[in-house]
Amino acid sequence: MNHDFLIRHARLDDSKKLSILYKQVYIQTYGKEGVSDEFANFITEQFSIERLENIIATIPDAIMVAEYKNNLVGVLEIDFEKPCPIGDFVAPELNKIYILEWFCGKGIGKLLVKKAEHVLKQRGYDRVWLWLLESNTRAYNFYKKSNYIDLGKAPFVMEDNTYTNLVMSKRL
């Protein structure tokens, strides 16, 4: 496979493809027991075309995509000015970094994170944080290699269930 990936900011015409990409990766990563009602509700709200269009239109540099042969293969979403669940600070959160399974291990995550960190530095931020499901060891190892440090564990509450997430941070 040719590894010519284009990293760029999302455009409004990406919204439908982004919605599908988000859903695909989310279910593959977190749906180990299938798609429950609470997952379906979360996915429907978080990854709706309307929500994505609104973010792209109002905060143009909040969503970055990885493109291969004019197709979306990865996405990173930044939530600016978000309170970290551990520690007493507000900073940008790398809210979602999703890569289609077929493209994992190709350096796309590294490219997306590098681009996001560059955008954050340009905006004057000196710190970023993220959280990930405790059992997602592939993501955890990726962030450790990218110099993110452990801050601890925090609960992520959906509707009926609470999931343990690891919280990590990095100085930019």
Backbone as a chain_set.jsonl record, in Angstrom:
{"seq": "MNHDFLIRHARLDDSKKLSILYKQVYIQTYGKEGVSDEFANFITEQFSIERLENIIATIPDAIMVAEYKNNLVGVLEIDFEKPCPIGDFVAPELNKIYILEWFCGKGIGKLLVKKAEHVLKQRGYDRVWLWLLESNTRAYNFYKKSNYIDLGKAPFVMEDNTYTNLVMSKRL", "coords": {"N": [[0.843, -1.188, 0.0], [0.523, 2.197, -0.802], [1.716, 4.853, 1.118], [0.729, 7.479, 1.113], [-0.725, 9.79, 2.705], [-3.051, 12.355, 3.205], [-3.332, 14.944, 5.452], [-5.744, 17.005, 6.699], [-7.972, 19.78, 7.438], [-11.355, 19.127, 8.283], [-14.087, 19.315, 5.976], [-17.322, 20.67, 5.149], [-18.537, 18.979, 3.268], [-17.536, 16.544, 4.012], [-19.026, 15.481, 6.025], [-21.021, 13.349, 5.972], [-19.45, 11.092, 5.345], [-17.693, 11.2, 7.506], [-19.446, 10.716, 9.645], [-20.089, 8.032, 9.208], [-17.525, 6.849, 9.366], [-16.778, 7.444, 12.061], [-18.796, 5.973, 13.434], [-18.282, 3.322, 12.579], [-15.644, 2.82, 13.583], [-16.046, 3.28, 16.299], [-17.925, 1.284, 17.085], [-16.44, -1.002, 16.452], [-14.33, -0.732, 18.253], [-15.468, -0.391, 20.837], [-17.75, -1.944, 21.002], [-17.707, -4.608, 22.062], [-19.452, -6.405, 23.142], [-21.541, -6.203, 21.507], [-24.083, -3.947, 20.196], [-25.571, -1.971, 22.368], [-28.595, -0.444, 23.741], [-27.835, 1.95, 24.993], [-25.356, 2.46, 23.781], [-26.229, 2.758, 21.152], [-27.804, 5.083, 21.384], [-25.826, 6.95, 22.174], [-24.048, 6.848, 19.972], [-25.747, 7.641, 17.881], [-26.319, 10.297, 18.595], [-23.743, 11.558, 19.05], [-22.382, 11.165, 16.627], [-23.849, 12.227, 14.592], [-24.739, 13.564, 11.396], [-25.595, 16.2, 11.405], [-24.545, 17.239, 13.83], [-21.804, 17.053, 13.304], [-21.581, 18.694, 11.027], [-22.228, 21.136, 12.215], [-20.057, 21.514, 14.002], [-17.892, 21.642, 12.179], [-18.631, 23.906, 10.722], [-18.672, 25.938, 12.671], [-16.331, 25.765, 14.208], [-13.749, 25.603, 12.585], [-11.144, 24.39, 12.729], [-11.371, 22.249, 14.452], [-11.821, 19.606, 13.75], [-9.872, 17.235, 12.218], [-8.885, 15.396, 9.367], [-7.725, 12.299, 7.967], [-6.79, 11.417, 4.795], [-6.922, 9.13, 2.128], [-6.323, 8.374, -1.124], [-8.453, 10.096, -1.825], [-10.377, 9.309, -0.006], [-11.782, 9.12, 3.255], [-9.958, 7.996, 6.027], [-9.235, 8.276, 8.612], [-9.711, 10.238, 11.643], [-9.476, 13.076, 13.773], [-10.639, 14.75, 16.564], [-10.865, 17.796, 18.248], [-11.682, 19.114, 21.375], [-11.921, 22.157, 22.465], [-10.895, 24.009, 25.36], [-11.719, 22.359, 27.664], [-12.667, 21.0, 30.77], [-10.442, 18.973, 32.545], [-10.924, 15.694, 33.796], [-9.291, 14.874, 35.841], [-7.14, 16.477, 38.044], [-6.765, 19.997, 38.333], [-7.442, 21.659, 35.953], [-8.121, 23.319, 32.856], [-8.104, 22.576, 29.491], [-7.357, 21.923, 26.003], [-8.956, 18.995, 24.769], [-8.031, 15.999, 23.24], [-10.384, 14.723, 21.739], [-11.509, 12.667, 20.144], [-9.894, 10.169, 18.4], [-9.901, 8.421, 15.71], [-9.249, 5.695, 13.664], [-9.694, 3.841, 10.756], [-9.725, 0.318, 10.938], [-8.27, -1.115, 8.96], [-6.289, 0.639, 8.344], [-4.766, 1.066, 10.55], [-1.643, 1.267, 12.258], [-0.169, 2.408, 10.252], [0.903, 4.874, 10.593], [-0.873, 6.96, 10.603], [-2.252, 7.886, 12.889], [-0.163, 9.109, 14.28], [0.462, 11.193, 12.491], [-1.959, 12.657, 12.571], [-2.096, 13.416, 15.307], [0.247, 14.93, 15.526], [-0.387, 17.046, 13.783], [-2.623, 18.114, 15.148], [-1.428, 18.901, 17.584], [0.266, 20.865, 16.599], [-1.608, 22.773, 15.667], [-2.76, 23.442, 18.131], [-0.564, 24.572, 19.512], [-0.15, 26.806, 17.874], [-2.43, 28.214, 18.513], [-1.809, 28.997, 21.004], [-1.858, 27.265, 23.178], [-0.496, 25.269, 25.826], [-0.751, 22.774, 26.798], [-2.346, 19.571, 26.595], [-4.966, 17.157, 26.83], [-6.358, 13.826, 27.199], [-8.67, 11.087, 27.243], [-9.109, 7.544, 27.533], [-10.587, 4.355, 27.022], [-9.97, 2.043, 29.554], [-9.3, -0.601, 28.848], [-8.291, -0.362, 26.29], [-5.6, -1.075, 25.094], [-3.958, -0.796, 22.846], [-4.332, 1.892, 22.03], [-3.461, 3.149, 24.369], [-0.712, 2.405, 24.46], [0.141, 3.681, 22.134], [-0.19, 6.423, 22.822], [1.585, 6.612, 24.98], [4.016, 6.233, 23.647], [3.958, 8.575, 22.27], [4.641, 10.435, 24.09], [2.755, 11.115, 26.072], [1.589, 11.41, 29.403], [0.52, 9.473, 32.231], [-2.282, 10.422, 34.124], [-4.135, 9.311, 35.77], [-7.118, 7.472, 36.704], [-10.519, 7.81, 35.617], [-14.087, 8.01, 35.863], [-16.282, 7.318, 33.14], [-19.375, 8.164, 32.332], [-22.201, 6.823, 30.875], [-25.419, 6.159, 30.02], [-26.706, 4.069, 31.654], [-24.488, 2.762, 32.483], [-21.137, 2.845, 33.77], [-17.879, 3.485, 32.786], [-14.433, 2.714, 33.139], [-11.957, 4.993, 32.52], [-8.716, 5.831, 31.347], [-6.77, 8.664, 32.019], [-4.754, 10.928, 30.313], [-2.034, 13.201, 29.682], [-0.214, 15.866, 28.068], [2.488, 18.101, 27.867], [2.88, 20.796, 25.688]], "CA": [[0.0, 0.0, 0.0], [1.197, 3.486, -0.806], [1.423, 5.532, 2.376], [0.553, 8.906, 0.871], [-1.921, 10.252, 3.395], [-3.217, 13.79, 3.317], [-3.956, 15.38, 6.7], [-6.348, 18.324, 6.442], [-9.156, 20.094, 8.232], [-12.595, 18.604, 7.712], [-14.954, 20.23, 5.225], [-18.745, 20.326, 5.282], [-18.895, 17.838, 2.423], [-17.021, 15.322, 4.646], [-19.862, 15.129, 7.177], [-21.645, 12.025, 5.869], [-18.38, 10.093, 5.445], [-17.209, 11.231, 8.892], [-20.442, 10.049, 10.484], [-19.921, 6.589, 9.011], [-16.22, 6.461, 9.891], [-16.89, 7.472, 13.522], [-19.633, 4.854, 13.885], [-17.575, 2.071, 12.307], [-14.526, 2.64, 14.508], [-16.577, 3.214, 17.662], [-18.505, -0.047, 17.308], [-15.362, -1.998, 16.43], [-13.489, -0.565, 19.439], [-16.173, -0.467, 22.118], [-18.907, -2.838, 20.958], [-17.228, -5.992, 22.238], [-20.609, -7.232, 23.49], [-22.61, -5.798, 20.611], [-24.558, -2.569, 20.268], [-26.653, -1.841, 23.346], [-29.413, 0.76, 23.57], [-27.079, 3.14, 25.394], [-24.383, 2.713, 22.723], [-26.97, 3.264, 19.988], [-28.158, 6.476, 21.676], [-24.59, 7.728, 22.157], [-23.555, 6.893, 18.599], [-26.681, 8.429, 17.081], [-26.155, 11.718, 18.938], [-22.372, 12.041, 18.887], [-21.859, 11.034, 15.276], [-24.86, 12.652, 13.616], [-24.266, 14.463, 10.349], [-25.905, 17.571, 11.825], [-23.568, 17.649, 14.847], [-20.514, 17.222, 12.647], [-21.666, 19.903, 10.208], [-22.191, 22.286, 13.116], [-18.682, 21.702, 14.472], [-17.067, 22.068, 11.05], [-19.009, 25.275, 10.347], [-18.427, 26.923, 13.727], [-14.949, 25.654, 14.707], [-13.16, 24.935, 11.417], [-9.949, 23.584, 12.967], [-11.624, 21.274, 15.513], [-11.815, 18.243, 13.208], [-8.884, 16.971, 11.18], [-9.093, 14.085, 8.758], [-6.688, 11.664, 7.174], [-7.382, 11.04, 3.521], [-6.13, 8.241, 1.285], [-6.995, 8.246, -2.426], [-9.687, 10.886, -1.734], [-11.302, 8.665, 0.924], [-11.432, 9.34, 4.655], [-9.506, 6.777, 6.712], [-9.009, 8.598, 10.018], [-10.211, 11.529, 12.089], [-9.138, 13.539, 15.116], [-11.511, 15.857, 16.956], [-10.401, 18.54, 19.423], [-12.664, 19.871, 22.15], [-11.148, 23.234, 23.075], [-11.324, 24.531, 26.672], [-12.493, 21.33, 28.352], [-12.124, 20.637, 32.086], [-9.907, 17.623, 32.65], [-11.553, 15.043, 34.949], [-8.276, 14.701, 36.89], [-6.349, 17.695, 38.116], [-7.574, 21.214, 38.336], [-7.07, 22.48, 34.813], [-8.927, 23.317, 31.634], [-7.206, 22.569, 28.332], [-7.958, 21.173, 24.906], [-9.0, 17.543, 24.847], [-8.069, 15.227, 22.0], [-11.661, 14.092, 22.069], [-11.672, 11.417, 19.403], [-8.927, 9.84, 17.351], [-10.417, 7.176, 15.157], [-8.627, 5.257, 12.421], [-10.251, 2.58, 10.282], [-8.857, -0.811, 11.302], [-7.395, -1.468, 7.84], [-5.239, 1.645, 8.223], [-4.006, 1.157, 11.799], [-0.248, 0.865, 12.135], [0.418, 3.026, 9.058], [1.411, 6.201, 10.942], [-1.919, 7.987, 10.485], [-2.478, 8.472, 14.209], [0.973, 9.997, 14.565], [0.287, 12.391, 11.661], [-3.095, 13.43, 13.075], [-1.731, 14.011, 16.598], [1.24, 15.974, 15.245], [-1.128, 18.19, 13.223], [-3.429, 18.704, 16.223], [-0.525, 19.583, 18.509], [0.714, 22.079, 15.907], [-2.732, 23.723, 15.716], [-2.905, 23.901, 19.517], [0.553, 25.486, 19.799], [-0.426, 28.051, 17.154], [-3.491, 28.901, 19.241], [-1.261, 29.434, 22.282], [-2.026, 26.275, 24.245], [0.741, 24.61, 26.235], [-1.077, 21.473, 27.37], [-3.477, 18.871, 25.995], [-5.27, 15.932, 27.571], [-7.269, 12.889, 26.556], [-8.947, 9.881, 28.014], [-9.376, 6.386, 26.709], [-11.079, 3.204, 27.758], [-8.868, 1.358, 30.233], [-8.943, -1.838, 28.148], [-7.791, -0.064, 24.949], [-4.14, -1.073, 25.259], [-3.301, -0.291, 21.628], [-4.332, 3.353, 22.109], [-2.609, 3.531, 25.495], [0.686, 2.277, 24.04], [0.383, 4.739, 21.15], [-0.02, 7.707, 23.511], [2.836, 6.554, 25.753], [5.097, 6.467, 22.678], [3.837, 9.975, 21.834], [5.043, 11.238, 25.258], [1.672, 11.462, 26.98], [1.819, 10.822, 30.728], [-0.674, 9.047, 32.962], [-2.766, 11.249, 35.228], [-4.943, 8.461, 36.635], [-8.354, 6.903, 36.159], [-11.732, 8.602, 35.844], [-15.269, 7.338, 35.324], [-17.01, 7.856, 31.997], [-20.754, 7.744, 32.555], [-23.116, 6.919, 29.74], [-26.771, 6.228, 30.586], [-26.851, 3.127, 32.762], [-23.201, 2.16, 32.809], [-19.959, 3.674, 33.974], [-16.692, 2.83, 32.266], [-13.196, 3.287, 33.652], [-11.085, 5.552, 31.496], [-7.398, 6.347, 31.735], [-6.59, 10.058, 31.622], [-3.36, 11.199, 29.986], [-1.813, 14.591, 29.327], [1.09, 16.177, 27.502], [2.881, 19.509, 27.716], [3.235, 21.065, 24.278]], "C": [[0.88, 1.241, 0.0], [0.776, 4.246, 0.44], [1.32, 7.039, 2.188], [-0.778, 9.358, 1.454], [-1.913, 11.766, 3.443], [-3.921, 14.076, 4.636], [-4.461, 16.797, 6.458], [-7.505, 18.546, 7.4], [-10.392, 19.554, 7.514], [-13.359, 19.719, 6.994], [-16.396, 19.775, 5.403], [-19.117, 19.103, 4.445], [-18.302, 16.513, 2.916], [-18.006, 14.746, 5.659], [-20.469, 13.729, 7.108], [-20.592, 10.923, 6.016], [-17.826, 10.037, 6.874], [-18.159, 10.503, 9.824], [-20.284, 8.53, 10.4], [-18.601, 6.11, 9.603], [-16.251, 6.401, 11.426], [-17.655, 6.24, 14.032], [-18.91, 3.517, 13.721], [-16.488, 1.828, 13.35], [-15.035, 2.508, 15.936], [-17.112, 1.814, 17.97], [-17.409, -1.11, 17.35], [-14.513, -1.93, 17.697], [-14.237, -0.876, 20.724], [-17.327, -1.462, 22.15], [-18.544, -4.3, 21.11], [-18.35, -6.949, 22.63], [-21.807, -6.881, 22.615], [-22.99, -4.34, 20.813], [-25.77, -2.526, 21.186], [-27.48, -0.595, 23.03], [-28.604, 2.009, 23.906], [-25.998, 3.465, 24.365], [-25.076, 3.313, 21.506], [-27.352, 4.73, 20.187], [-26.938, 7.381, 21.578], [-24.1, 7.933, 20.728], [-24.445, 7.786, 17.73], [-26.507, 9.923, 17.335], [-24.773, 12.239, 18.579], [-21.908, 12.081, 17.433], [-22.888, 11.397, 14.212], [-24.228, 13.614, 12.604], [-24.474, 15.912, 10.775], [-24.895, 18.076, 12.849], [-22.215, 17.927, 14.197], [-20.5, 18.469, 11.764], [-21.575, 21.157, 11.071], [-20.773, 22.554, 13.616], [-17.807, 22.246, 13.348], [-17.36, 23.523, 10.68], [-18.607, 26.298, 11.401], [-17.001, 26.908, 14.274], [-14.142, 24.909, 13.639], [-11.92, 24.076, 11.695], [-10.126, 22.552, 14.08], [-11.58, 19.828, 15.018], [-10.808, 18.164, 12.069], [-9.104, 15.562, 10.647], [-7.819, 13.615, 8.069], [-7.37, 11.114, 5.934], [-6.393, 10.16, 2.756], [-6.915, 8.016, -0.003], [-8.38, 8.897, -2.408], [-10.753, 10.264, -0.835], [-10.839, 8.925, 2.352], [-11.085, 8.009, 5.314], [-9.248, 7.016, 8.196], [-9.501, 9.988, 10.335], [-9.707, 11.814, 13.495], [-10.012, 14.756, 15.398], [-10.978, 16.479, 18.236], [-11.599, 19.228, 20.067], [-11.874, 20.919, 22.928], [-11.751, 23.608, 24.431], [-12.206, 23.55, 27.433], [-11.864, 21.026, 29.712], [-11.653, 19.185, 32.089], [-10.523, 16.968, 33.892], [-10.58, 14.755, 36.095], [-7.392, 15.937, 36.884], [-7.279, 18.889, 37.998], [-7.145, 22.105, 37.18], [-8.07, 22.3, 33.676], [-7.957, 23.443, 30.471], [-7.918, 21.857, 27.187], [-7.888, 19.674, 25.172], [-8.905, 16.983, 23.428], [-9.237, 14.279, 22.201], [-11.83, 12.747, 21.388], [-10.542, 11.303, 18.398], [-9.317, 8.456, 16.866], [-9.771, 6.908, 13.803], [-9.308, 3.954, 12.004], [-9.236, 1.467, 10.506], [-7.851, -1.15, 10.204], [-6.205, -0.529, 7.712], [-4.458, 1.845, 9.521], [-2.585, 0.657, 11.562], [0.468, 1.459, 10.934], [0.961, 4.428, 9.334], [0.378, 7.304, 10.881], [-2.174, 8.666, 11.824], [-1.395, 9.465, 14.566], [0.846, 11.3, 13.777], [-0.842, 13.28, 12.184], [-2.742, 14.135, 14.392], [-0.725, 15.137, 16.4], [0.557, 17.236, 14.706], [-1.945, 18.885, 14.302], [-2.549, 19.478, 17.2], [0.006, 20.878, 17.906], [-0.379, 23.158, 15.955], [-2.868, 24.298, 17.126], [-1.79, 24.867, 19.913], [0.323, 26.832, 19.126], [-1.495, 28.874, 17.858], [-3.043, 29.335, 20.638], [-1.437, 28.466, 23.441], [-0.686, 25.627, 24.573], [0.508, 23.222, 26.828], [-2.29, 20.898, 26.655], [-3.728, 17.629, 26.844], [-6.219, 15.066, 26.753], [-7.621, 11.809, 27.563], [-9.361, 8.776, 27.084], [-9.827, 5.249, 27.601], [-9.894, 2.4, 28.29], [-8.4, 0.112, 29.471], [-8.356, -1.611, 26.751], [-6.261, 0.066, 24.989], [-3.411, -0.565, 24.018], [-3.226, 1.235, 21.671], [-3.4, 3.826, 23.231], [-1.125, 3.483, 25.095], [1.062, 3.348, 23.016], [0.649, 6.072, 21.853], [1.241, 7.732, 24.365], [4.028, 6.828, 24.829], [5.111, 7.911, 22.188], [4.077, 10.946, 22.99], [3.89, 11.783, 26.094], [1.922, 10.743, 28.303], [0.487, 10.481, 31.388], [-1.017, 10.056, 34.055], [-3.585, 10.424, 36.216], [-6.168, 7.944, 35.906], [-9.535, 7.796, 36.512], [-12.917, 7.859, 35.246], [-15.851, 8.08, 34.125], [-18.423, 7.301, 32.09], [-21.543, 7.902, 31.269], [-24.521, 7.051, 30.331], [-26.865, 5.37, 31.84], [-25.525, 2.575, 33.25], [-22.118, 3.205, 32.973], [-18.746, 2.86, 33.546], [-15.459, 3.509, 32.839], [-12.32, 3.721, 32.499], [-9.763, 5.952, 32.121], [-7.295, 7.768, 31.201], [-5.098, 10.301, 31.43], [-3.234, 12.663, 29.553], [-0.408, 14.757, 28.763], [1.286, 17.681, 27.513], [3.336, 19.713, 26.287], [4.461, 21.961, 24.196]], "O": [[1.87, 1.31, 0.728], [-0.408, 4.276, 0.776], [1.788, 7.797, 3.037], [-1.815, 9.314, 0.792], [-0.877, 12.382, 3.694], [-4.984, 13.518, 4.91], [-3.699, 17.679, 6.061], [-7.957, 17.626, 8.081], [-10.452, 19.533, 6.285], [-13.283, 20.893, 7.359], [-16.654, 18.627, 5.766], [-19.928, 18.282, 4.875], [-18.538, 15.469, 2.307], [-17.825, 13.613, 6.106], [-20.432, 12.996, 8.096], [-20.811, 9.94, 6.724], [-17.528, 8.959, 7.388], [-17.722, 9.753, 10.698], [-20.342, 7.835, 11.415], [-18.561, 5.077, 10.27], [-15.802, 5.419, 12.018], [-17.204, 5.557, 14.951], [-18.928, 2.682, 14.625], [-16.42, 0.748, 13.936], [-14.509, 1.705, 16.707], [-16.782, 1.233, 19.004], [-17.446, -2.013, 18.187], [-14.026, -2.957, 18.168], [-13.704, -1.55, 21.606], [-17.828, -1.788, 23.226], [-19.031, -5.142, 20.355], [-18.218, -8.163, 22.471], [-22.945, -7.22, 22.94], [-22.304, -3.595, 21.514], [-26.855, -2.984, 20.827], [-27.115, 0.204, 22.168], [-28.676, 3.009, 23.193], [-25.746, 4.641, 24.101], [-24.574, 4.261, 20.901], [-27.236, 5.532, 19.26], [-27.001, 8.452, 20.974], [-23.779, 9.051, 20.325], [-23.947, 8.589, 16.94], [-26.543, 10.724, 16.4], [-24.646, 13.246, 17.883], [-21.12, 12.95, 17.059], [-22.809, 10.934, 13.074], [-23.31, 14.368, 12.926], [-23.615, 16.759, 10.53], [-24.434, 19.213, 12.754], [-21.563, 18.924, 14.508], [-19.52, 19.215, 11.755], [-20.918, 22.128, 10.696], [-20.338, 23.705, 13.649], [-17.063, 23.207, 13.547], [-16.444, 24.282, 10.361], [-18.237, 27.42, 11.055], [-16.514, 27.932, 14.755], [-13.883, 23.714, 13.781], [-11.669, 23.121, 10.96], [-9.139, 22.032, 14.6], [-11.323, 18.919, 15.807], [-10.876, 18.916, 11.097], [-9.465, 14.652, 11.394], [-6.971, 14.405, 7.655], [-8.394, 10.435, 6.017], [-5.189, 10.417, 2.744], [-8.042, 7.522, 0.029], [-9.352, 8.33, -2.906], [-11.917, 10.658, -0.901], [-9.639, 8.947, 2.625], [-11.813, 7.026, 5.181], [-9.063, 6.065, 8.954], [-9.69, 10.817, 9.445], [-9.534, 10.902, 14.303], [-10.111, 15.67, 14.58], [-10.674, 15.773, 19.198], [-12.42, 19.844, 19.387], [-11.233, 20.603, 23.93], [-12.964, 23.531, 24.623], [-13.329, 23.889, 27.806], [-10.654, 20.816, 29.798], [-12.386, 18.284, 31.681], [-10.633, 17.614, 34.934], [-11.009, 14.428, 37.201], [-6.949, 16.386, 35.826], [-8.439, 18.764, 37.604], [-6.561, 23.169, 37.387], [-8.753, 21.283, 33.562], [-7.09, 24.317, 30.468], [-8.972, 21.255, 27.39], [-6.912, 19.159, 25.717], [-9.61, 17.436, 22.525], [-9.096, 13.189, 22.754], [-12.26, 11.784, 22.022], [-10.273, 12.234, 17.639], [-9.083, 7.453, 17.541], [-9.747, 7.766, 12.921], [-9.476, 3.057, 12.83], [-8.039, 1.651, 10.29], [-6.693, -1.443, 10.502], [-5.221, -0.858, 7.049], [-3.58, 2.705, 9.585], [-2.357, -0.256, 10.768], [1.591, 1.062, 10.624], [1.429, 5.101, 8.415], [0.711, 8.472, 11.086], [-2.297, 9.89, 11.886], [-1.678, 10.541, 15.095], [1.088, 12.381, 14.313], [-0.705, 14.502, 12.236], [-3.053, 15.312, 14.569], [-0.833, 16.184, 17.038], [0.88, 18.35, 15.118], [-1.962, 20.114, 14.369], [-2.893, 20.591, 17.596], [0.176, 21.873, 18.611], [-0.096, 24.319, 16.251], [-3.068, 25.502, 17.292], [-2.047, 25.871, 20.578], [0.569, 27.879, 19.725], [-1.466, 30.103, 17.804], [-3.807, 29.965, 21.37], [-1.181, 28.833, 24.588], [0.159, 25.459, 23.695], [1.441, 22.574, 27.301], [-3.151, 21.634, 26.171], [-2.818, 17.115, 27.495], [-6.799, 15.506, 25.761], [-6.961, 11.643, 28.588], [-9.89, 9.014, 25.998], [-9.49, 5.192, 28.783], [-8.941, 2.118, 27.564], [-7.205, -0.186, 29.461], [-7.96, -2.573, 26.092], [-5.712, 1.167, 24.926], [-2.345, 0.04, 24.138], [-2.177, 1.812, 21.381], [-2.646, 4.784, 23.059], [-0.377, 4.422, 25.367], [2.181, 3.862, 23.036], [1.606, 6.771, 21.517], [1.899, 8.768, 24.463], [4.94, 7.571, 25.193], [6.144, 8.414, 21.746], [3.758, 12.13, 22.889], [4.039, 12.811, 26.755], [2.405, 9.611, 28.323], [-0.533, 11.121, 31.133], [-0.148, 10.487, 34.813], [-3.712, 10.803, 37.38], [-6.251, 7.97, 34.678], [-9.554, 8.448, 37.556], [-12.776, 7.159, 34.243], [-15.902, 9.31, 34.102], [-18.634, 6.097, 31.942], [-21.555, 8.968, 30.653], [-24.774, 7.991, 31.084], [-27.075, 5.876, 32.942], [-25.457, 1.98, 34.326], [-22.175, 4.292, 32.399], [-18.611, 1.69, 33.905], [-15.435, 4.728, 33.008], [-11.983, 2.93, 31.618], [-9.705, 6.36, 33.281], [-7.685, 8.042, 30.066], [-4.283, 9.929, 32.274], [-4.206, 13.28, 29.116], [0.464, 13.908, 28.953], [0.367, 18.441, 27.207], [4.085, 18.904, 25.739], [4.909, 22.296, 23.099]]}, "num_chains": 1, "name": "protein.A"}
